[in-house]
Amino acid sequence: MTTDRYAELHTAPEPPLLAQLTRETHLQLLMPRMSSGHVQGRMLSLLSHLARPRRILEIGTFCGYATLCLGEGLAANGLLHTIEIDPEKEARIRRYVAAAGLTEQVRLHIGAALDVLAGLVDEVWDLVFIDADKRNNDAYFEAVIDQVRPGGLLIVDNVLWGGKVLPTHALKAGDKDTALVRAFNDKMARDPRVEPVFLPLRDGLLLLRRK
């Protein structure tokens, strides 16, 4: 038995709707590993329940798995804005958001994240989940950090980047993504605006409390 499997067996069960979405994602989408999955999804749900956010921002929707998990903890009058660049994923996302009973609380934006964020400058975020193209992690962080309330939470996914961020991993020529993820992680470790906790969960989650 792997440690991942052991963790799954000792984590709250994956809700049936999310299990269905996981199966559909693996059958119909390329790179299904981009979905948050069982244990990470329950972590996102737990953090959202603890924060009881009124405003959530998700950068990078993919199939909508994390969207549904984060939506579980929304305050009764809360809204979740989620941004997906690929219009072909819109129908699936909306279908699962509706099945979860979150249609009135989820605002799906299709387009490039930085362009969409320019139209959301009046929002104050309680929780932000960054899970899009990794080379732009820093650009997304800088675009939203001043809108995150003091004490608010930012979560950044894939900060282990398959282990390639470790100093023992030889950086290949032309591997800009790994270099940029490393640089972002190092910046967050010393950024005075946030308090970071790096969790080696799945492909790495970086939790950042806004000071």
Secondary structure, DSSP 8 states (H G I E B T S, - for coil): --HHHHHHHTS----HHHHHHHHHHHHHSS-GGGS--HHHHHHHHHHHHHH--SEEEEE--TTSHHHHHHHTT--TT-EEEEEES-GGGHHHHHHHHHHTT-TTTEEEEES-HHHHHTT-TT--EEEEEE-S-GGGHHHHHHHHGGGEEEEEEEEEE-SSGGGTTSTTS---TT-HHHHHHHHHHHHHHH-TTEEEEEE-STT-EEEEEE-
